[in-house]
Amino acid sequence: MPRSARWTSALLCATALALTGCHTGYFAQVQQTNVTLTSNNYRVLETGLRGSDSGYRVFGIGTSANYSKAMQKIRVLAELEDRPRALINVTVDENSWNYGIVSGTTIVITADLIEFTGPPNGR
């Protein structure tokens, strides 16, 4: 095989490796506070509130997705400040991808919003 053909083959292999990447993701459930909702002292205001954040890197330089930014977006949507509200069924989905020199992550947090209506009946 001529020398130029070997270099061409090596360059094609390197290009193919750089353009193909890997994709990973996982699903995790996060529960920060345990509250047992067994009485009729709450009502569901909204289901499926979503907050997300993404980050991208080129040659390892850039930003990563940030859990706290995604959670802050949900808190703003839920209007939790000075209200008897709570987020329940909080789940976190993180998706990562890599295409050679470029990689990225996205975090999506989903939660349901409840509001406490008073003391439980019967107590």
N, CA, C and O atoms as a GROMACS GRO file, in nm:
protein
  492
    1MET      N    1   0.086  -0.117   0.000
    1MET     CA    2   0.000   0.000   0.000
    1MET      C    3   0.091   0.123   0.000
    1MET      O    4   0.181   0.133   0.083
    2PRO      N    5   0.068   0.217  -0.092
    2PRO     CA    6   0.150   0.338  -0.096
    2PRO      C    7   0.134   0.420   0.032
    2PRO      O    8   0.033   0.411   0.102
    3ARG      N    9   0.235   0.499   0.059
    3ARG     CA   10   0.237   0.580   0.181
    3ARG      C   11   0.118   0.676   0.186
    3ARG      O   12   0.058   0.692   0.292
    4SER      N   13   0.084   0.741   0.076
    4SER     CA   14  -0.028   0.836   0.074
    4SER      C   15  -0.160   0.765   0.102
    4SER      O   16  -0.249   0.824   0.163
    5ALA      N   17  -0.175   0.642   0.057
    5ALA     CA   18  -0.297   0.566   0.082
    5ALA      C   19  -0.308   0.533   0.231
    5ALA      O   20  -0.418   0.536   0.286
    6ARG      N   21  -0.194   0.502   0.296
    6ARG     CA   22  -0.198   0.475   0.439
    6ARG      C   23  -0.238   0.600   0.518
    6ARG      O   24  -0.317   0.592   0.612
    7TRP      N   25  -0.183   0.713   0.479
    7TRP     CA   26  -0.218   0.838   0.545
    7TRP      C   27  -0.365   0.871   0.523
    7TRP      O   28  -0.434   0.916   0.615
    8THR      N   29  -0.413   0.848   0.402
    8THR     CA   30  -0.554   0.873   0.373
    8THR      C   31  -0.643   0.783   0.457
    8THR      O   32  -0.743   0.827   0.512
    9SER      N   33  -0.605   0.654   0.467
    9SER     CA   34  -0.684   0.560   0.547
    9SER      C   35  -0.682   0.600   0.695
    9SER      O   36  -0.785   0.597   0.762
   10ALA      N   37  -0.563   0.638   0.743
   10ALA     CA   38  -0.554   0.681   0.883
   10ALA      C   39  -0.637   0.806   0.908
   10ALA      O   40  -0.703   0.817   1.012
   11LEU      N   41  -0.636   0.900   0.815
   11LEU     CA   42  -0.714   1.022   0.828
   11LEU      C   43  -0.863   0.992   0.826
   11LEU      O   44  -0.939   1.051   0.903
   12LEU      N   45  -0.906   0.902   0.738
   12LEU     CA   46  -1.047   0.864   0.733
   12LEU      C   47  -1.091   0.796   0.863
   12LEU      O   48  -1.200   0.823   0.913
   13CYS      N   49  -1.006   0.709   0.917
   13CYS     CA   50  -1.040   0.643   1.044
   13CYS      C   51  -1.048   0.745   1.158
   13CYS      O   52  -1.140   0.740   1.240
   14ALA      N   53  -0.954   0.837   1.164
   14ALA     CA   54  -0.957   0.939   1.268
   14ALA      C   55  -1.079   1.027   1.255
   14ALA      O   56  -1.142   1.062   1.355
   15THR      N   57  -1.115   1.064   1.132
   15THR     CA   58  -1.234   1.145   1.110
   15THR      C   59  -1.360   1.070   1.151
   15THR      O   60  -1.449   1.127   1.213
   16ALA      N   61  -1.367   0.942   1.116
   16ALA     CA   62  -1.484   0.862   1.154
   16ALA      C   63  -1.495   0.852   1.305
   16ALA      O   64  -1.605   0.862   1.360
   17LEU      N   65  -1.383   0.833   1.374
   17LEU     CA   66  -1.388   0.827   1.520
   17LEU      C   67  -1.429   0.960   1.581
   17LEU      O   68  -1.500   0.963   1.682
   18ALA      N   69  -1.384   1.069   1.521
   18ALA     CA   70  -1.418   1.201   1.574
   18ALA      C   71  -1.565   1.234   1.552
   18ALA      O   72  -1.628   1.300   1.634
   19LEU      N   73  -1.621   1.187   1.440
   19LEU     CA   74  -1.760   1.220   1.409
   19LEU      C   75  -1.859   1.128   1.478
   19LEU      O   76  -1.973   1.167   1.504
   20THR      N   77  -1.817   1.007   1.509
   20THR     CA   78  -1.906   0.919   1.583
   20THR      C   79  -1.886   0.946   1.731
   20THR      O   80  -1.774   0.976   1.774
   21GLY      N   81  -1.986   0.936   1.804
   21GLY     CA   82  -1.976   0.966   1.947
   21GLY      C   83  -2.052   0.866   2.027
   21GLY      O   84  -2.096   0.763   1.977
   22CYS      N   85  -2.067   0.897   2.152
   22CYS     CA   86  -2.144   0.810   2.238
   22CYS      C   87  -2.256   0.892   2.300
   22CYS      O   88  -2.247   1.014   2.313
   23HIS      N   89  -2.358   0.823   2.338
   23HIS     CA   90  -2.475   0.886   2.396
   23HIS      C   91  -2.508   0.808   2.523
   23HIS      O   92  -2.527   0.687   2.518
   24THR      N   93  -2.516   0.878   2.634
   24THR     CA   94  -2.552   0.811   2.759
   24THR      C   95  -2.662   0.891   2.827
   24THR      O   96  -2.677   1.010   2.803
   25GLY      N   97  -2.736   0.827   2.909
   25GLY     CA   98  -2.839   0.893   2.987
   25GLY      C   99  -2.881   0.805   3.102
   25GLY      O  100  -2.859   0.683   3.098
   26TYR      N  101  -2.939   0.863   3.201
   26TYR     CA  102  -2.992   0.784   3.311
   26TYR      C  103  -3.110   0.857   3.369
   26TYR      O  104  -3.129   0.978   3.349
   27PHE      N  105  -3.188   0.782   3.441
   27PHE     CA  106  -3.307   0.836   3.504
   27PHE      C  107  -3.292   0.815   3.654
   27PHE      O  108  -3.269   0.703   3.699
   28ALA      N  109  -3.304   0.921   3.729
   28ALA     CA  110  -3.290   0.911   3.874
   28ALA      C  111  -3.407   0.983   3.940
   28ALA      O  112  -3.455   1.084   3.890
   29GLN      N  113  -3.450   0.932   4.051
   29GLN     CA  114  -3.556   0.997   4.127
   29GLN      C  115  -3.494   1.060   4.250
   29GLN      O  116  -3.419   0.996   4.323
   30VAL      N  117  -3.526   1.186   4.272
   30VAL     CA  118  -3.472   1.259   4.386
   30VAL      C  119  -3.587   1.292   4.480
   30VAL      O  120  -3.689   1.347   4.438
   31GLN      N  121  -3.570   1.260   4.605
   31GLN     CA  122  -3.671   1.294   4.704
   31GLN      C  123  -3.598   1.356   4.821
   31GLN      O  124  -3.525   1.287   4.893
   32GLN      N  125  -3.617   1.485   4.840
   32GLN     CA  126  -3.542   1.555   4.942
   32GLN      C  127  -3.614   1.563   5.075
   32GLN      O  128  -3.549   1.572   5.179
   33THR      N  129  -3.744   1.559   5.074
   33THR     CA  130  -3.821   1.568   5.197
   33THR      C  131  -3.928   1.460   5.193
   33THR      O  132  -3.995   1.442   5.091
   34ASN      N  133  -3.945   1.389   5.301
   34ASN     CA  134  -4.048   1.287   5.307
   34ASN      C  135  -4.174   1.346   5.368
   34ASN      O  136  -4.174   1.388   5.483
   35VAL      N  137  -4.280   1.349   5.291
   35VAL     CA  138  -4.410   1.395   5.338
   35VAL      C  139  -4.511   1.288   5.300
   35VAL      O  140  -4.519   1.249   5.184
   36THR      N  141  -4.588   1.242   5.396
   36THR     CA  142  -4.690   1.143   5.368
   36THR      C  143  -4.822   1.214   5.348
   36THR      O  144  -4.874   1.280   5.438
   37LEU      N  145  -4.876   1.201   5.228
   37LEU     CA  146  -5.002   1.268   5.193
   37LEU      C  147  -5.114   1.165   5.200
   37LEU      O  148  -5.157   1.111   5.098
   38THR      N  149  -5.161   1.140   5.321
   38THR     CA  150  -5.264   1.039   5.341
   38THR      C  151  -5.400   1.100   5.374
   38THR      O  152  -5.501   1.029   5.375
   39SER      N  153  -5.403   1.226   5.399
   39SER     CA  154  -5.530   1.291   5.436
   39SER      C  155  -5.577   1.380   5.322
   39SER      O  156  -5.512   1.391   5.218
   40ASN      N  157  -5.690   1.441   5.343
   40ASN     CA  158  -5.744   1.530   5.242
   40ASN      C  159  -5.712   1.676   5.276
   40ASN      O  160  -5.798   1.763   5.266
   41ASN      N  161  -5.589   1.702   5.315
   41ASN     CA  162  -5.551   1.838   5.353
   41ASN      C  163  -5.465   1.906   5.246
   41ASN      O  164  -5.392   2.001   5.275
   42TYR      N  165  -5.473   1.857   5.124
   42TYR     CA  166  -5.397   1.918   5.014
   42TYR      C  167  -5.475   1.901   4.884
   42TYR      O  168  -5.569   1.822   4.875
   43ARG      N  169  -5.434   1.977   4.786
   43ARG     CA  170  -5.491   1.960   4.652
   43ARG      C  171  -5.377   1.973   4.550
   43ARG      O  172  -5.281   2.048   4.571
   44VAL      N  173  -5.390   1.901   4.443
   44VAL     CA  174  -5.290   1.905   4.337
   44VAL      C  175  -5.320   2.026   4.249
   44VAL      O  176  -5.428   2.038   4.192
   45LEU      N  177  -5.223   2.115   4.239
   45LEU     CA  178  -5.240   2.234   4.156
   45LEU      C  179  -5.197   2.212   4.012
   45LEU      O  180  -5.263   2.257   3.918
   46GLU      N  181  -5.086   2.142   3.997
   46GLU     CA  182  -5.034   2.123   3.862
   46GLU      C  183  -4.943   2.001   3.860
   46GLU      O  184  -4.870   1.975   3.955
   47THR      N  185  -4.949   1.928   3.751
   47THR     CA  186  -4.860   1.813   3.734
   47THR      C  187  -4.765   1.840   3.618
   47THR      O  188  -4.797   1.914   3.525
   48GLY      N  189  -4.651   1.779   3.625
   48GLY     CA  190  -4.557   1.787   3.514
   48GLY      C  191  -4.485   1.920   3.496
   48GLY      O  192  -4.450   1.957   3.384
   49LEU      N  193  -4.463   1.993   3.606
   49LEU     CA  194  -4.381   2.115   3.595
   49LEU      C  195  -4.241   2.073   3.552
   49LEU      O  196  -4.186   1.976   3.604
   50ARG      N  197  -4.183   2.148   3.457
   50ARG     CA  198  -4.052   2.109   3.405
   50ARG      C  199  -3.955   2.226   3.409
   50ARG      O  200  -3.989   2.340   3.376
   51GLY      N  201  -3.834   2.195   3.449
   51GLY     CA  202  -3.724   2.291   3.444
   51GLY      C  203  -3.603   2.219   3.386
   51GLY      O  204  -3.579   2.103   3.419
   52SER      N  205  -3.528   2.287   3.301
   52SER     CA  206  -3.413   2.221   3.240
   52SER      C  207  -3.295   2.317   3.229
   52SER      O  208  -3.311   2.439   3.234
   53ASP      N  209  -3.178   2.259   3.214
   53ASP     CA  210  -3.056   2.336   3.188
   53ASP      C  211  -2.966   2.250   3.102
   53ASP      O  212  -2.962   2.127   3.116
   54SER      N  213  -2.892   2.314   3.012
   54SER     CA  214  -2.802   2.244   2.922
   54SER      C  215  -2.664   2.306   2.928
   54SER      O  216  -2.647   2.423   2.960
   55GLY      N  217  -2.566   2.225   2.896
   55GLY     CA  218  -2.429   2.272   2.888
   55GLY      C  219  -2.358   2.205   2.772
   55GLY      O  220  -2.388   2.090   2.738
   56TYR      N  221  -2.265   2.275   2.710
   56TYR     CA  222  -2.192   2.224   2.594
   56TYR      C  223  -2.044   2.251   2.613
   56TYR      O  224  -2.004   2.352   2.671
   57ARG      N  225  -1.963   2.160   2.563
   57ARG     CA  226  -1.817   2.175   2.571
   57ARG      C  227  -1.757   2.145   2.434
   57ARG      O  228  -1.800   2.053   2.364
   58VAL      N  229  -1.656   2.224   2.397
   58VAL     CA  230  -1.576   2.200   2.278
   58VAL      C  231  -1.431   2.190   2.326
   58VAL      O  232  -1.380   2.282   2.390
   59PHE      N  233  -1.366   2.078   2.292
   59PHE     CA  234  -1.232   2.051   2.343
   59PHE      C  235  -1.227   2.060   2.495
   59PHE      O  236  -1.124   2.099   2.550
   60GLY      N  237  -1.335   2.023   2.564
   60GLY     CA  238  -1.340   2.026   2.709
   60GLY      C  239  -1.362   2.162   2.770
   60GLY      O  240  -1.363   2.175   2.893
   61ILE      N  241  -1.378   2.264   2.688
   61ILE     CA  242  -1.398   2.399   2.739
   61ILE      C  243  -1.545   2.437   2.721
   61ILE      O  244  -1.598   2.428   2.611
   62GLY      N  245  -1.608   2.479   2.827
   62GLY     CA  246  -1.748   2.519   2.821
   62GLY      C  247  -1.813   2.499   2.956
   62GLY      O  248  -1.747   2.502   3.059
   63THR      N  249  -1.943   2.479   2.954
   63THR     CA  250  -2.018   2.464   3.078
   63THR      C  251  -2.090   2.330   3.083
   63THR      O  252  -2.115   2.268   2.979
   64SER      N  253  -2.122   2.285   3.202
   64SER     CA  254  -2.201   2.165   3.222
   64SER      C  255  -2.342   2.205   3.260
   64SER      O  256  -2.366   2.316   3.308
   65ALA      N  257  -2.435   2.114   3.241
   65ALA     CA  258  -2.572   2.138   3.285
   65ALA      C  259  -2.572   2.149   3.437
   65ALA      O  260  -2.496   2.081   3.505
   66ASN      N  261  -2.658   2.235   3.489
   66ASN     CA  262  -2.657   2.266   3.632
   66ASN      C  263  -2.793   2.230   3.693
   66ASN      O  264  -2.896   2.284   3.653
   67TYR      N  265  -2.791   2.139   3.791
   67TYR     CA  266  -2.914   2.097   3.859
   67TYR      C  267  -2.985   2.214   3.925
   67TYR      O  268  -3.107   2.226   3.916
   68SER      N  269  -2.909   2.302   3.991
   68SER     CA  270  -2.971   2.411   4.066
   68SER      C  271  -3.040   2.511   3.973
   68SER      O  272  -3.142   2.568   4.010
   69LYS      N  273  -2.986   2.533   3.854
   69LYS     CA  274  -3.053   2.622   3.758
   69LYS      C  275  -3.185   2.562   3.711
   69LYS      O  276  -3.284   2.634   3.699
   70ALA      N  277  -3.186   2.432   3.686
   70ALA     CA  278  -3.309   2.366   3.644
   70ALA      C  279  -3.413   2.370   3.755
   70ALA      O  280  -3.531   2.393   3.730
   71MET      N  281  -3.369   2.346   3.879
   71MET     CA  282  -3.462   2.349   3.992
   71MET      C  283  -3.515   2.490   4.017
   71MET      O  284  -3.632   2.505   4.052
   72GLN      N  285  -3.433   2.590   3.999
   72GLN     CA  286  -3.478   2.729   4.017
   72GLN      C  287  -3.589   2.763   3.919
   72GLN      O  288  -3.682   2.835   3.953
   73LYS      N  289  -3.580   2.712   3.797
   73LYS     CA  290  -3.686   2.736   3.698
   73LYS      C  291  -3.819   2.677   3.744
   73LYS      O  292  -3.924   2.738   3.725
   74ILE      N  293  -3.814   2.559   3.806
   74ILE     CA  294  -3.938   2.499   3.859
   74ILE      C  295  -3.991   2.580   3.975
   74ILE      O  296  -4.112   2.602   3.985
   75ARG      N  297  -3.903   2.625   4.063
   75ARG     CA  298  -3.948   2.704   4.178
   75ARG      C  299  -4.017   2.832   4.135
   75ARG      O  300  -4.116   2.874   4.196
   76VAL      N  301  -3.968   2.894   4.031
   76VAL     CA  302  -4.032   3.016   3.979
   76VAL      C  303  -4.169   2.982   3.923
   76VAL      O  304  -4.266   3.054   3.949
   77LEU      N  305  -4.180   2.875   3.847
   77LEU     CA  306  -4.309   2.834   3.792
   77LEU      C  307  -4.409   2.798   3.902
   77LEU      O  308  -4.528   2.827   3.890
   78ALA      N  309  -4.360   2.736   4.010
   78ALA     CA  310  -4.447   2.690   4.117
   78ALA      C  311  -4.490   2.801   4.212
   78ALA      O  312  -4.585   2.784   4.288
   79GLU      N  313  -4.423   2.915   4.209
   79GLU     CA  314  -4.454   3.028   4.297
   79GLU      C  315  -4.462   2.980   4.442
   79GLU      O  316  -4.564   2.996   4.509
   80LEU      N  317  -4.353   2.923   4.490
   80LEU     CA  318  -4.348   2.865   4.625
   80LEU      C  319  -4.333   2.969   4.736
   80LEU      O  320  -4.369   2.943   4.850
   81GLU      N  321  -4.281   3.084   4.703
   81GLU     CA  322  -4.250   3.187   4.802
   81GLU      C  323  -4.373   3.226   4.884
   81GLU      O  324  -4.473   3.271   4.827
   82ASP      N  325  -4.367   3.210   5.016
   82ASP     CA  326  -4.471   3.252   5.111
   82ASP      C  327  -4.608   3.188   5.084
   82ASP      O  328  -4.711   3.248   5.112
   83ARG      N  329  -4.608   3.068   5.033
   83ARG     CA  330  -4.733   2.996   5.009
   83ARG      C  331  -4.720   2.855   5.064
   83ARG      O  332  -4.609   2.800   5.068
   84PRO      N  333  -4.830   2.794   5.108
   84PRO     CA  334  -4.824   2.658   5.163
   84PRO      C  335  -4.821   2.554   5.052
   84PRO      O  336  -4.913   2.473   5.038
   85ARG      N  337  -4.714   2.557   4.973
   85ARG     CA  338  -4.703   2.470   4.857
   85ARG      C  339  -4.579   2.382   4.870
   85ARG      O  340  -4.485   2.414   4.943
   86ALA      N  341  -4.581   2.271   4.796
   86ALA     CA  342  -4.466   2.181   4.795
   86ALA      C  343  -4.456   2.112   4.659
   86ALA      O  344  -4.556   2.094   4.590
   87LEU      N  345  -4.334   2.076   4.624
   87LEU     CA  346  -4.310   1.996   4.505
   87LEU      C  347  -4.302   1.850   4.547
   87LEU      O  348  -4.232   1.816   4.642
   88ILE      N  349  -4.374   1.765   4.476
   88ILE     CA  350  -4.371   1.622   4.505
   88ILE      C  351  -4.340   1.547   4.376
   88ILE      O  352  -4.344   1.604   4.268
   89ASN      N  353  -4.310   1.420   4.390
   89ASN     CA  354  -4.278   1.334   4.275
   89ASN      C  355  -4.170   1.396   4.187
   89ASN      O  356  -4.183   1.399   4.064
   90VAL      N  357  -4.066   1.446   4.249
   90VAL     CA  358  -3.958   1.512   4.175
   90VAL      C  359  -3.869   1.405   4.110
   90VAL      O  360  -3.820   1.315   4.177
   91THR      N  361  -3.849   1.416   3.981
   91THR     CA  362  -3.762   1.325   3.908
   91THR      C  363  -3.659   1.406   3.830
   91THR      O  364  -3.684   1.520   3.791
   92VAL      N  365  -3.543   1.346   3.808
   92VAL     CA  366  -3.434   1.410   3.735
   92VAL      C  367  -3.394   1.318   3.620
   92VAL      O  368  -3.372   1.199   3.641
   93ASP      N  369  -3.385   1.374   3.502
   93ASP     CA  370  -3.340   1.300   3.385
   93ASP      C  371  -3.219   1.372   3.329
   93ASP      O  372  -3.227   1.488   3.291
   94GLU      N  373  -3.107   1.302   3.323
   94GLU     CA  374  -2.984   1.362   3.269
   94GLU      C  375  -2.947   1.290   3.141
   94GLU      O  376  -2.942   1.167   3.136
   95ASN      N  377  -2.920   1.367   3.037
   95ASN     CA  378  -2.886   1.313   2.907
   95ASN      C  379  -2.751   1.371   2.866
   95ASN      O  380  -2.734   1.493   2.865
   96SER      N  381  -2.656   1.284   2.833
   96SER     CA  382  -2.524   1.328   2.791
   96SER      C  383  -2.495   1.275   2.652
   96SER      O  384  -2.540   1.167   2.615
   97TRP      N  385  -2.422   1.352   2.574
   97TRP     CA  386  -2.381   1.308   2.441
   97TRP      C  387  -2.240   1.357   2.412
   97TRP      O  388  -2.192   1.454   2.471
   98ASN      N  389  -2.176   1.286   2.320
   98ASN     CA  390  -2.038   1.318   2.286
   98ASN      C  391  -2.015   1.287   2.139
   98ASN      O  392  -2.034   1.174   2.096
   99TYR      N  393  -1.976   1.386   2.064
   99TYR     CA  394  -1.943   1.370   1.923
   99TYR      C  395  -1.801   1.419   1.900
   99TYR      O  396  -1.778   1.527   1.846
  100GLY      N  397  -1.706   1.338   1.943
  100GLY     CA  398  -1.567   1.374   1.924
  100GLY      C  399  -1.526   1.490   2.011
  100GLY      O  400  -1.513   1.477   2.133
  101ILE      N  401  -1.505   1.604   1.948
  101ILE     CA  402  -1.456   1.722   2.021
  101ILE      C  403  -1.566   1.801   2.088
  101ILE      O  404  -1.537   1.890   2.168
  102VAL      N  405  -1.690   1.770   2.058
  102VAL     CA  406  -1.804   1.843   2.114
  102VAL      C  407  -1.886   1.748   2.200
  102VAL      O  408  -1.917   1.637   2.159
  103SER      N  409  -1.919   1.792   2.322
  103SER     CA  410  -2.002   1.711   2.410
  103SER      C  411  -2.101   1.802   2.481
  103SER      O  412  -2.084   1.924   2.486
  104GLY      N  413  -2.204   1.741   2.536
  104GLY     CA  414  -2.303   1.820   2.608
  104GLY      C  415  -2.384   1.738   2.704
  104GLY      O  416  -2.388   1.615   2.696
  105THR      N  417  -2.448   1.807   2.796
  105THR     CA  418  -2.538   1.744   2.891
  105THR      C  419  -2.663   1.829   2.906
  105THR      O  420  -2.658   1.952   2.894
  106THR      N  421  -2.773   1.764   2.931
  106THR     CA  422  -2.899   1.832   2.960
  106THR      C  423  -2.961   1.767   3.082
  106THR      O  424  -2.968   1.644   3.091
  107ILE      N  425  -3.006   1.848   3.174
  107ILE     CA  426  -3.077   1.800   3.293
  107ILE      C  427  -3.220   1.851   3.284
  107ILE      O  428  -3.244   1.971   3.265
  108VAL      N  429  -3.316   1.759   3.298
  108VAL     CA  430  -3.457   1.795   3.301
  108VAL      C  431  -3.515   1.746   3.433
  108VAL      O  432  -3.507   1.627   3.465
  109ILE      N  433  -3.574   1.838   3.508
  109ILE     CA  434  -3.638   1.804   3.635
  109ILE      C  435  -3.788   1.820   3.617
  109ILE      O  436  -3.835   1.921   3.565
  110THR      N  437  -3.862   1.720   3.659
  110THR     CA  438  -4.008   1.722   3.650
  110THR      C  439  -4.065   1.704   3.790
  110THR      O  440  -4.013   1.625   3.869
  111ALA      N  441  -4.172   1.778   3.821
  111ALA     CA  442  -4.232   1.769   3.955
  111ALA      C  443  -4.380   1.801   3.946
  111ALA      O  444  -4.428   1.862   3.850
  112ASP      N  445  -4.452   1.758   4.047
  112ASP     CA  446  -4.593   1.793   4.064
  112ASP      C  447  -4.602   1.895   4.177
  112ASP      O  448  -4.523   1.892   4.271
  113LEU      N  449  -4.699   1.985   4.167
  113LEU     CA  450  -4.716   2.092   4.265
  113LEU      C  451  -4.844   2.070   4.343
  113LEU      O  452  -4.952   2.053   4.286
  114ILE      N  453  -4.831   2.070   4.477
  114ILE     CA  454  -4.948   2.060   4.562
  114ILE      C  455  -4.956   2.183   4.651
  114ILE      O  456  -4.858   2.254   4.672
  115GLU      N  457  -5.077   2.206   4.703
  115GLU     CA  458  -5.098   2.314   4.799
  115GLU      C  459  -5.171   2.257   4.918
  115GLU      O  460  -5.271   2.188   4.903
  116PHE      N  461  -5.120   2.286   5.038
  116PHE     CA  462  -5.185   2.240   5.160
  116PHE      C  463  -5.305   2.329   5.189
  116PHE      O  464  -5.296   2.452   5.182
  117THR      N  465  -5.418   2.266   5.222
  117THR     CA  466  -5.543   2.340   5.241
  117THR      C  467  -5.583   2.356   5.387
  117THR      O  468  -5.681   2.424   5.417
  118GLY      N  469  -5.511   2.295   5.477
  118GLY     CA  470  -5.542   2.307   5.620
  118GLY      C  471  -5.506   2.180   5.690
  118GLY      O  472  -5.446   2.090   5.630
  119PRO      N  473  -5.544   2.169   5.818
  119PRO     CA  474  -5.514   2.048   5.892
  119PRO      C  475  -5.595   1.930   5.836
  119PRO      O  476  -5.703   1.951   5.781
  120PRO      N  477  -5.544   1.810   5.849
  120PRO     CA  478  -5.620   1.694   5.797
  120PRO      C  479  -5.752   1.678   5.870
  120PRO      O  480  -5.760   1.699   5.992
  121ASN      N  481  -5.854   1.640   5.796
  121ASN     CA  482  -5.986   1.617   5.856
  121ASN      C  483  -5.981   1.493   5.945
  121ASN      O  484  -5.910   1.397   5.916
  122GLY      N  485  -6.055   1.497   6.053
  122GLY     CA  486  -6.061   1.383   6.144
  122GLY      C  487  -5.954   1.386   6.252
  122GLY      O  488  -5.943   1.291   6.330
  123ARG      N  489  -5.875   1.493   6.258
  123ARG     CA  490  -5.772   1.502   6.362
  123ARG      C  491  -5.788   1.625   6.444
  123ARG      O  492  -5.710   1.649   6.536
   0.00000   0.00000   0.00000
